[in-house]
Amino acid sequence: MPTPNGIAFFPGEKKILISCTDAAKPNWYEYDIKGDSLTNGKLFYSTNGVTNGKNGPDGLKIDNNGNVFAAGPGGIWIFNIDGKLLGKLLLPDAVSNCALSADEKTLFITNGSLVLKFKMRD
């Protein structure tokens, strides 16, 4: 992977998700964790060809249900545990990272020079 960036464990810590910010491979990759090694690497989701954003895949978080909240072109991309895109939070400036509150009801987002607070549905 030329430019790894964001990294997060799926629930159970047997799989890991890594974002790649390389312009030629703007993707998220999933790996199995076997001891001290990462194996069975595969494409989780690609933003190749997406031109509406100001940055590529970046920081990410995974909730207790395996839903992924990932900084990407144009905002926060939201996936289920299988890599299906559920939706996007479109934002005006480049997004570099996000964090979930302890109860996972609030998402904090770094957006340009701002830190945004997004209240999620109960």
Long-range contacts (C-beta under 8 A, 24 or more apart in sequence): 1-25, 1-29, 5-57, 5-58, 5-59, 6-57, 6-58, 6-59, 6-60, 6-70, 6-71, 6-97, 7-60, 8-60, 8-61, 8-62, 8-68, 9-62, 10-62, 10-66, 10-81, 11-62, 11-64, 11-65, 11-66, 17-44, 17-60, 17-62, 17-68, 19-56, 19-57, 19-58, 19-59, 19-60, 19-70, 19-71, 19-72, 20-56, 20-57, 21-55, 21-56, 21-57, 21-58, 22-56, 23-56, 26-50, 26-56, 26-57, 26-72, 26-73, 27-57, 28-57, 28-60, 28-68, 28-70, 28-83, 30-83, 44-79, 44-83, 45-77, 45-79, 45-83, 45-85, 47-72, 47-73, 47-77, 50-74, 53-94, 54-93, 54-94, 55-94, 55-95, 55-96, 58-95, 58-96, 58-97, 59-96, 59-97, 59-98, 59-110, 60-97, 60-98, 61-98, 61-99, 61-100, 61-107, 63-100, 63-104, 64-104, 69-98, 69-100, 69-107, 70-98, 71-95, 71-96, 71-97, 71-98, 71-109, 71-110, 76-107, 76-109, 76-118, 89-118, 91-116
